[in-house]
Amino acid sequence: MPRQIKPSDTEKITINLGYVDLGRIDLLVEEGFYTNRTDFIRNAIRAQLSAHAAEVGQLIERRTLDVGLRDFTRADLEAARDAGEVMHIKVVGLARLAHDISPELALATIGTINVLGALQAPPELRAALAHRIT
């Protein structure tokens, strides 16, 4: 059984569809193939990701990306600072920067941020790191 998706596990997106495509989706929903439009779209996206699973896996491996949820804590950044390291954050999924990370600590320890998915960070961290987020 698929895992239930909670609102905190998702990112809202907006798409534009032609009237005919939308009507076809509505017909499938009306006939009980899907519970609603969102259910259809999620299933269509999963089918495409599944069809390209090998390619995505190779890209993730080649780019050395973290996949899924990746939390970065103040302790993580302090450890990097103490070791004289600069972090290059690369995530496919969701990257979260803790609320107790100061902009100064982030600037001292984060070289680049590349997130394919979503980045959650306090507004002051986003502003301080804006030039390092790609």
C-alpha positions as CSV (number, residue, x, y, z in Angstrom):
1,M,0.0,0.0,0.0
2,P,1.4,3.5,-0.9
3,R,2.4,5.8,1.9
4,Q,-0.1,8.5,2.7
5,I,1.1,11.9,1.6
6,K,0.8,14.6,4.3
7,P,0.6,18.3,3.4
8,S,4.0,18.8,5.1
9,D,5.5,16.3,2.6
10,T,4.4,18.2,-0.5
11,E,5.1,21.3,-2.5
12,K,2.3,23.1,-4.2
13,I,2.7,23.7,-7.9
14,T,0.5,25.2,-10.6
15,I,0.1,23.8,-14.1
16,N,-1.8,25.0,-17.1
17,L,-3.7,22.4,-19.1
18,G,-5.8,22.7,-22.3
19,Y,-9.5,22.3,-22.0
20,V,-9.6,19.0,-23.8
21,D,-6.9,17.4,-21.6
22,L,-8.7,18.7,-18.5
23,G,-12.0,17.3,-19.8
24,R,-10.4,13.9,-20.3
25,I,-9.0,14.0,-16.8
26,D,-12.4,15.0,-15.4
27,L,-14.0,12.1,-17.3
28,L,-11.6,9.6,-15.8
29,V,-12.4,11.1,-12.3
30,E,-16.1,11.0,-12.9
31,E,-15.9,7.3,-14.0
32,G,-14.0,6.4,-10.8
33,F,-10.5,5.8,-12.2
34,Y,-9.1,8.5,-10.0
35,T,-10.4,10.2,-6.9
36,N,-9.8,13.7,-8.2
37,R,-7.6,15.7,-10.6
38,T,-4.7,15.8,-8.2
39,D,-4.8,12.0,-7.9
40,F,-4.6,11.7,-11.7
41,I,-1.7,14.2,-12.0
42,R,0.3,12.5,-9.1
43,N,-0.2,9.1,-10.8
44,A,0.9,10.5,-14.2
45,I,4.0,12.0,-12.7
46,R,4.9,8.8,-10.8
47,A,4.5,6.8,-14.0
48,Q,6.9,9.2,-15.9
49,L,9.4,9.1,-13.0
50,S,9.1,5.3,-13.0
51,A,9.7,5.2,-16.7
52,H,12.9,7.2,-16.3
53,A,14.0,5.6,-13.0
54,A,17.3,4.3,-14.5
55,E,18.2,7.7,-16.0
56,V,17.3,9.5,-12.8
57,G,19.4,7.0,-10.7
58,Q,22.4,7.6,-13.0
59,L,22.1,11.3,-12.8
60,I,21.8,11.2,-9.0
61,E,24.9,9.0,-8.7
62,R,26.9,11.2,-11.2
63,R,26.0,14.4,-9.4
64,T,26.4,12.9,-5.9
65,L,23.1,14.2,-4.7
66,D,21.3,13.5,-1.5
67,V,17.8,12.1,-2.2
68,G,14.7,12.7,0.0
69,L,14.6,14.8,3.1
70,R,17.9,16.4,4.2
71,D,18.0,18.4,7.4
72,F,21.0,20.7,8.1
73,T,21.3,21.7,11.7
74,R,23.4,24.3,13.5
75,A,25.6,21.5,14.8
76,D,26.2,20.3,11.2
77,L,27.4,23.8,10.2
78,E,29.4,24.3,13.3
79,A,31.2,21.0,12.7
80,A,32.0,22.1,9.1
81,R,33.2,25.4,10.4
82,D,35.4,23.8,13.0
83,A,36.9,21.4,10.4
84,G,37.6,24.3,8.0
85,E,35.2,22.8,5.4
86,V,32.8,24.5,3.1
87,M,29.5,22.7,2.4
88,H,28.0,22.3,-1.0
89,I,24.5,21.3,-0.5
90,K,23.0,19.2,-3.3
91,V,19.6,17.6,-2.7
92,V,16.8,16.1,-4.8
93,G,13.7,16.4,-2.6
94,L,13.6,18.7,0.4
95,A,16.4,20.5,2.1
96,R,15.7,22.2,5.4
97,L,18.0,24.7,7.2
98,A,17.3,24.8,10.9
99,H,15.8,28.0,12.4
100,D,18.7,28.4,14.9
101,I,21.3,28.8,12.2
102,S,22.6,32.4,12.1
103,P,23.2,34.0,8.7
104,E,26.9,34.5,9.7
105,L,27.3,30.8,10.4
106,A,25.6,29.9,7.1
107,L,27.8,32.3,5.1
108,A,30.9,30.9,6.7
109,T,30.1,27.3,6.0
110,I,27.8,27.0,2.9
111,G,29.4,27.5,-0.5
112,T,26.5,26.6,-2.7
113,I,23.0,25.3,-2.5
114,N,21.4,23.3,-5.3
115,V,18.0,21.8,-4.5
116,L,15.9,20.1,-7.1
117,G,12.6,20.1,-5.2
118,A,12.2,22.6,-2.3
119,L,14.4,24.5,0.1
120,Q,12.9,25.4,3.5
121,A,14.9,28.0,5.4
122,P,14.1,31.1,7.6
123,P,13.7,34.3,5.5
124,E,16.9,35.8,6.9
125,L,18.9,32.7,5.9
126,R,17.4,32.8,2.4
127,A,18.3,36.4,2.0
128,A,21.9,36.0,3.2
129,L,22.4,32.9,1.0
130,A,20.5,34.2,-2.1
131,H,23.6,34.5,-4.2
132,R,24.7,30.9,-3.4
133,I,21.3,29.3,-4.2
134,T,21.1,27.9,-7.7
